[in-house]
């Protein structure tokens, strides 16, 4: 087992309420896409709300009822990239402008976590804030500027 896994968060502001006609097709695709992620090679975990199916019931910003969060953990950058761009997820991703506002600031961040750690919404939002304030670095990055997993400290024998 790897010492580190990749945490990934993306946030998006929906154009209308989830129960209206504008988001109906997005909502209809969620079970299929979440099942695809859950079964994808390298998938570890994703955040879900109390309903247990997805995270659409969660709001990462108490002052913004239209902001959704997607938070997941993957074994590697390549596993996440394969799911994102080389699976049926891409068909839904390509339609995101039908359902989400174009955000001017970073809305995605990735970072390495010790294997077994499940990041919180607060931790994920801190990574979004970090990349917005300081740009990409080893503590918050994107596919454009990926950083390798930390190297575990070597064992010392005394």
Secondary structure, 3 states (H helix, E strand, C coil): CCCEEEEEEEEEEECCCCCCCCCHHHHHHHHHHHHHHHCCCCEEEECCCCCCCCCCCCCCCCCCCCEEEEEEEECCHHHHHHHHHCCCHHHHHCCHHHCECCCCCCCEEEEEEECCCCCCHHHHHHHHHHHHHHCCECCEECHHHCCCCCCCCCCCCC
